[in-house]
């Protein structure tokens, strides 16, 4: 039975921890290493973990500064010993056989670099599982817009097919360590320049380029505390959804989107989508002028980091194995 390393990344999520930990201890797969990384929480999260779980063999790490999702994930991966590493948000609750099913599936194909189960919604206020999709894998369209497939849709079995995806959601992904090592850049698995948001898409993109598969496996089910947010399409719905997010989240997500383009356009594979990409960027620029002028601050941050991203792109080109990448569907060619 292979050792599986679980890396929990926490920032002020004390209210979720007990239920997340209970779901870990209830797993049918028992050969687990648990690493808890706290990013300078102010809500007593670390103290709670230290008091409640000091006898459970958990490696508890408290950072003096907030290293973001990317930095904390890298920290945990480097400390871990397992053949596979699962990154967990504290607002994840797994079905008891989640890890066991994930491991059995990923062990069946050595070309799988990352794996995502079916993530459904969880209402923490009512302590209730919801039959709505949170993520059925990440897809990227021709204009490079990326979304969690099926998000907010009622689960009616429409995503019950096992298939290759563009990427895996960062809330509960399982990674093959050997693949992470092969796609790391300057000792980083997740790009720490991203800090948080879209670093999961960026890593998925790199795994694709290196010839590994990102797979979606619906028989493994977990629940995520993310609310019923997300735009379902249309300008009005898009604007309403954006207003529910902080300026920091919106801004850094936009910055990281641009950095992904600078970094991952390996061998000019995005050139055939140039018109789609330019049109989307023009629309978003117009939207920002009218509604979100603060995005230009994050645009300038991306521009300042453009040369750094290009240097990383040159390193990614050295590990690239595929000749083409198709962004108009879940499948890759």
Secondary structure, DSSP 4 states (H G I P E B T S, - for coil): ---EEEEEEESS-HHHHHHHHHHHHT-S---EEEEEEEES-SSSHHHHHHHHHTTTT-EEEEESS--HHHHHHHHHHHH---SEEEEEETTEEE-TTHHHHHHHHHTT-TTEEEEEEEEEEEETTTTEEEEEEEES-EEE-TT--EEETTTT-B-SSTT-S-EEESB--TTS-EEEHHHHHHH-BTTBSS-TTS-SSSHHHHHHHHHHHTTPEEEEEEEEEEEE---S-S--SSHHHHHHHHHTS-HHHHHHHHHHHHHHHHHH-GGGTTGGGHHHHHHHHHHHHHHHHHH-TTHHHHHHHHHHTHHHHHHHHHHHHHH---S----SSS---
